[in-house]
């Protein structure tokens, strides 16, 4: 979208246009073809996992033609492909379909030669979709650990440290299973800092962490886990060290990242003469705490010209209540409470994959009228926040952003529009 709605006359439409521009910039069909080398003459096997993996496979075949292979995506995120099989499984908590598809993927990689190429397509969501429990760990154990981690408030890199050591495919193990074939991994980053080892728990990237590091995460965030999990982490795991010879022919490349999407949104903002303050694409922390800090900054910026605070990253929620919510909706609700109806300040907070938490909702819009609308509808915002029920809150006032599957994932997108008083 090249022209956004007028920010004065339609602030909500303007903010939604910024989000749409950010998502469009991260569409694999837009950037992946240029990232592909010429198709090799020998055998090519396409594998991958993540919420964008089916769209990535579709983009690959638009250039290379029919390929053999298998990628695993979230239910509802499949795309038409010529030869690559698209398996669908659960996210953010794994299921048996993911385990069965991962087993087929490992079979596909077995017995490859040094003349073969494996093209690995990795995006956010692969941590849940690639499911191969470590020895001594059951699928039920894996499900329990993932659910507990998601409720703990632990940052994504810490969660992925645990996931790696409880898996037979994460932490470089998928690439090791393909040795001695050459592996080219193309990744869409959904992690702050764009560290390849944490994108989808790094199935093609070596990792120096230890099982003791994983145990420390469980203890630091008080994550309850089955006894079998602690037992598995008390002995060596299959995570592959960075210098392992099985990774000698692996090339990991990030082909899209949050900064690209923030830049696309910023171009629309600048085109309307609005000053942009970019807080960066690495913002992490508890959603309600970051919202309070951003609200204070927005209030301080109410001067003589329109301004916009732009940020990405990945926020977390420590679940204490029984409501339905996600980091972006919780941020938006906490922001509305902190702003307390301040005139001229509007905001959007959404996940670029269209899924905030486990809900089929991207996020929410807020404005000066948000709290008044809620109270008129008989909804108490403070109670909703205490219950982690941000999705319920925004559903009640009709302020949710629902996109359906966006087929990409470059993490959170947040924009606060500040109009002069």
C-alpha atoms as one frame of an Amber mdcrd trajectory, in Angstrom:
protein
   0.000   0.000   0.000   1.616   3.277  -1.108  -0.890   5.786   0.240  -2.115
   5.625   3.830  -5.406   7.120   5.057  -5.197  10.620   6.497  -3.709  10.403
   9.971  -5.796  13.337  11.243  -9.161  12.244   9.866  -8.746   8.478  10.329
  -6.029   7.665  12.882  -7.124   4.026  13.239  -7.133   3.503   9.468  -3.737
   5.158   9.212  -2.252   2.867  11.867  -3.796  -0.208  10.267  -2.243   0.829
   6.934   1.164   0.993   8.608   0.707  -2.538   9.927  -0.428  -3.805   6.531
   2.657  -2.242   4.922   4.893  -3.936   7.475   3.324  -7.326   6.769   3.478
  -6.878   2.992   7.192  -6.087   3.163   7.789  -9.481   4.765   5.811 -11.567
   2.244   8.121 -14.378   1.047   6.786 -14.032  -2.493   8.199 -10.515  -2.515
  11.792 -11.201  -1.378  12.564 -14.926  -1.454  12.989 -15.379  -5.229  15.882
 -12.892  -5.237  17.546 -14.772  -2.373  17.677 -18.076  -4.258  20.776 -19.200
  -6.147  20.349 -20.898  -9.531  18.848 -24.326  -9.096  21.600 -26.951  -8.795
  21.822 -29.768 -11.318  21.781 -32.518  -8.705  19.134 -33.640  -6.241  17.425
 -30.901  -4.212  15.371 -31.658  -1.116  13.279 -28.865   0.397  12.481 -29.074
   4.102  11.377 -26.529   6.650   9.002 -25.438   9.353   7.291 -22.311  10.588
   4.232 -20.193  10.042   5.749 -18.818   6.833   7.263 -22.075   5.583   4.456
 -23.021   3.176   4.532 -19.569   1.586   8.330 -19.854   1.378   8.022 -23.215
  -0.405   5.493 -21.686  -2.791   7.979 -18.892  -3.538  10.817 -21.380  -4.118
   8.796 -23.377  -6.622   7.779 -20.178  -8.432  11.474 -19.885  -9.363  12.846
 -23.437  -9.355   9.765 -25.311 -10.465   8.581 -28.559  -8.927  10.714 -29.748
  -5.975  10.612 -32.719  -3.648  10.406 -32.154   0.056   8.286 -31.477   3.117
   7.594 -28.393   5.206   5.471 -28.129   8.339   3.268 -25.126   8.962   0.527
 -24.133  11.372  -3.028 -25.302  10.780  -4.662 -22.984   8.276  -1.368 -21.669
   6.839  -0.979 -24.136   3.955  -0.283 -22.932   0.413  -0.561 -24.599  -3.009
   2.749 -26.163  -4.031   3.818 -28.250  -7.011   5.855 -30.976  -5.341   6.748
 -30.011  -1.792   4.411 -31.644   0.703   2.754 -29.229   3.112   2.044 -30.759
   6.518  -0.012 -28.868   9.078   0.349 -29.104  12.845  -0.380 -27.258  16.068
   1.193 -24.046  17.304   2.188 -22.734  19.841   1.837 -26.046  21.697   2.990
 -29.094  19.666   0.814 -32.060  18.744   1.033 -35.561  17.268   0.658 -34.277
  13.705   3.843 -32.250  14.114   5.656 -35.266  15.524   4.552 -37.499  12.638
   5.557 -34.922  10.017   8.949 -34.378  11.657   9.597 -38.113  11.595   8.855
 -38.155   7.852  11.210 -35.223   7.370  14.048 -37.038   9.120  13.411 -40.080
   6.909  13.636 -37.810   3.862  17.058 -36.555   4.976  18.493 -39.968   5.759
  21.007 -41.305   3.270  21.707 -38.109   1.338  25.076 -37.781  -0.378  27.634
 -35.012  -0.615  26.279 -34.205  -4.096  22.810 -33.366  -2.775  21.451 -29.981
  -1.613  19.006 -29.502   1.224  17.137 -26.203   1.128  15.836 -25.510   4.630
  13.069 -22.901   4.986  12.833 -21.732   8.598  10.555 -19.135  10.147   9.012
 -18.359  13.498   6.821 -21.137  14.801   9.283 -23.891  13.890  10.019 -24.475
  17.576   6.521 -25.884  18.075   6.060 -27.417  14.632   9.302 -29.443  14.515
   8.586 -32.131  17.087  11.042 -34.943  17.835  11.377 -35.464  21.594  14.820
 -36.291  22.977  15.449 -39.806  24.331  13.487 -40.389  27.505  11.053 -37.541
  26.766   7.548 -38.252  25.499   5.315 -36.138  23.291   3.139 -35.505  26.348
   6.210 -34.232  28.205   7.064 -31.946  25.292   3.539 -30.543  25.222   3.611
 -29.905  28.974   6.975 -28.125  28.829   5.935 -25.882  25.935   2.690 -24.884
  27.622   4.505 -24.108  30.866   7.220 -22.097  29.120   4.636 -19.993  27.280
   2.959 -19.093  30.563   6.199 -18.377  32.427   7.132 -14.989  31.000  10.577
 -16.237  29.970  12.133 -14.466  26.940  12.071 -16.341  23.643  15.799 -17.054
  23.594  15.605 -18.685  27.029  12.574 -20.731  26.046  14.359 -21.920  22.933
  17.399 -22.996  24.959  15.157 -25.432  26.809  13.432 -26.581  23.635  16.742
 -27.346  21.918  17.946 -29.702  24.631  14.649 -31.587  24.699  14.642 -32.241
  20.942  16.319 -34.404  18.298  16.011 -31.772  15.545  16.656 -28.370  17.127
  20.024 -26.803  17.931  21.713 -27.877  14.675  20.409 -31.430  14.746  18.255
 -31.152  11.609  21.276 -30.066   9.563  23.421 -32.780  11.150  20.835 -35.359
  10.069  21.342 -34.228   6.455  25.144 -34.575   6.475  27.140 -34.959   4.275
  24.734 -33.063   1.974  25.121 -29.337   1.520  22.494 -27.329   3.463  21.305
 -23.855   2.550  18.997 -22.481   5.235  16.910 -19.416   4.401  15.361 -17.837
   7.481  12.754 -15.251   8.314  13.704 -13.771  11.666  11.123 -13.349  14.401
  13.587 -12.927  17.264  15.055  -9.728  18.720  18.599  -9.336  17.442  18.072
 -11.744  14.515  20.313 -14.448  16.006  19.928 -17.440  13.632  20.442 -19.879
  16.488  17.157 -18.780  18.058  14.970 -18.587  14.939  12.776 -21.658  15.268
  15.244 -22.943  17.903  18.013 -23.103  15.300  17.479 -26.501  13.621  20.379
 -25.808  11.242  22.584 -23.756  13.599  25.112 -25.060  16.109  24.654 -24.030
  19.720  27.166 -23.796  22.596  24.605 -24.053  25.401  24.465 -27.016  27.760
  21.714 -29.022  29.437  22.655 -27.185  32.644  21.772 -23.911  30.908  18.343
 -25.312  30.086  17.834 -26.389  33.699  18.820 -22.914  34.853  16.062 -21.422
  32.689  13.483 -23.750  34.220  14.629 -22.786  37.701  14.937 -19.045  37.030
  11.367 -18.775  35.692   9.981 -21.476  37.980   8.703 -23.575  35.100   7.001
 -26.761  36.307   8.068 -29.774  34.222   7.666 -33.561  34.354  10.374 -35.554
  36.153  11.419 -37.127  32.838  12.369 -33.686  31.536  14.718 -32.956  34.413
  16.194 -36.403  33.998  16.829 -35.779  30.293  18.556 -32.510  31.122  20.809
 -34.213  33.656  22.701 -36.014  30.878  24.277 -34.985  27.546  21.812 -34.059
  24.801  22.032 -34.075  21.022  22.470 -30.304  20.548  25.284 -29.813  18.040
  28.269 -27.626  18.918  29.045 -24.790  16.444  32.320 -26.371  15.286  30.897
 -29.838  14.671  32.105 -31.228  11.292  28.536 -32.216  10.393  27.785 -28.496
  10.079  30.779 -27.725   7.856  28.633 -27.515   4.699  25.754 -25.499   6.206
  25.049 -21.950   5.040  22.558 -20.042   7.205  21.115 -16.841   5.726  18.509
 -14.437   7.091  16.392 -13.237   4.173  13.828 -11.125   6.050  13.852  -9.466
   9.448  11.733  -7.091  11.559  13.806  -4.041  10.600  12.640  -4.392   6.981
   9.003  -4.180   8.023   9.517  -1.249  10.376  11.275   0.610   7.567   8.342
  -0.012   5.210   5.939   1.491   7.739   8.266   4.423   8.428   8.238   5.351
   4.730   4.472   5.833   4.822   4.754   7.918   7.970   7.424  10.221   6.588
   5.375  10.669   3.399   2.704  12.375   5.526   5.161  14.717   7.189   5.157
  12.957  10.533   8.313  12.782  12.648   9.276   9.181  13.451  11.019   8.009
  16.582  12.132   4.413  15.982  12.569   2.569  19.271  14.089  -0.382  17.411
  13.180  -3.939  16.532  14.711  -5.521  19.642  12.289  -4.403  22.357  11.776
  -7.153  24.916  10.159  -7.371  28.336   6.853  -7.803  30.109   4.131  -6.363
  27.878   2.509  -4.198  30.538   5.864  -2.783  31.694   6.915  -1.803  28.177
   3.475  -0.264  27.620   3.877   1.941  30.691   7.266   3.152  29.462   5.943
   3.847  25.961   2.933   5.710  27.355   5.230   7.996  29.333   7.280   8.679
  26.214   4.180   9.404  24.144   2.868  11.874  26.698   6.214  13.661  26.712
   6.118  14.050  22.911   2.811  15.941  22.628   4.145  19.133  21.094   3.501
  21.151  17.963   3.609  18.490  15.241   2.432  14.909  14.717   4.865  12.222
  15.811   4.980   8.445  15.727   6.691   5.983  18.026   7.564   2.799  16.147
   8.862  -0.425  17.670   9.258  -4.149  17.129  10.685  -7.043  19.092   8.932
  -9.655  21.177   7.146  -8.977  24.428   6.158 -11.561  27.000   3.249 -12.138
  29.349   3.485 -13.850  32.711   0.091 -15.484  32.991  -1.594 -15.035  36.341
  -5.214 -14.928  35.239  -7.685 -17.118  33.367  -8.461 -14.809  30.461  -7.635
 -14.901  26.767  -4.788 -12.683  25.669  -1.439 -12.276  24.015   1.540  -9.937
  24.327   0.286  -7.395  21.792  -3.252  -7.138  23.117  -1.945  -6.976  26.692
   0.453  -4.198  25.672  -2.407  -2.291  24.035  -4.646  -2.650  27.097  -1.883
  -1.606  29.504  -1.059   1.326  27.214  -4.674   2.495  27.227  -4.753   2.340
  31.019  -1.484   4.253  31.334  -2.639   6.962  28.895  -6.013   7.218  30.651
  -7.813   8.774  27.701  -5.109  11.309  26.867  -6.344  13.236  23.812  -4.649
  12.814  20.469  -2.819   9.532  21.162  -3.736   6.452  19.126  -1.910   3.109
  18.889  -1.785  -0.291  17.258  -0.036  -3.406  18.545  -0.111  -6.571  16.429
   1.865  -9.686  15.666   2.888  -9.786  12.014   1.876 -13.456  11.732  -1.722
 -12.563  12.553  -1.654 -14.581  15.782  -1.262 -12.914  19.171  -0.657 -15.611
  21.758  -2.719 -18.609  20.751  -5.683 -16.598  19.431  -6.640 -16.027  15.808
  -6.288 -12.306  16.431  -3.336 -10.163  15.370  -3.724  -7.558  18.111  -5.664
  -4.390  18.850  -6.161  -0.673  18.238  -6.486   1.914  20.990  -7.331   5.609
  21.168  -8.490   8.325  23.560 -11.977   6.802  23.612 -10.930   3.230  24.466
 -11.546   3.298  28.217 -14.813   5.221  27.897 -16.119   2.742  25.317 -15.204
  -0.150  27.576 -16.948   1.284  30.599 -20.029   2.061  28.510 -20.015  -1.612
  27.495 -19.754  -2.690  31.130 -16.158  -3.905  30.813 -13.591  -2.944  33.444
 -10.124  -2.509  31.864  -8.159  -2.984  35.086  -9.941  -6.249  35.814  -9.346
  -7.441  32.255  -5.622  -6.726  32.585  -5.417  -8.509  35.934  -7.058 -11.572
  34.346  -4.795 -11.465  31.248  -8.029 -11.067  29.279  -6.948  -8.447  26.761
  -8.512 -10.298  23.823 -11.830 -10.432  25.642 -11.567  -6.725  26.426 -10.916
  -5.608  22.849 -13.509  -8.014  21.455 -16.116  -6.387  23.702 -15.434  -2.920
  22.282 -14.840  -3.982  18.668 -11.185  -2.916  18.564  -9.468  -6.174  17.633
  -7.295  -6.451  14.522  -8.085  -9.712  12.725  -6.110 -10.533   9.580  -6.243
 -14.299   9.201  -2.965 -16.041   8.321  -0.486 -13.485   6.969   1.920 -16.240
   5.806   4.914 -14.458   7.303   6.333 -13.731  10.749   8.718 -10.915  11.646
   7.483 -10.509  15.196   5.594  -7.711  16.919   4.646  -4.398  15.314   3.740
  -1.427  17.485   3.011   2.148  16.471   1.833   5.077  18.631   0.508   8.114
  16.753   0.782  11.337  18.757  -1.247  14.276  17.476  -0.736  17.804  18.869
  -3.018  18.867  21.710
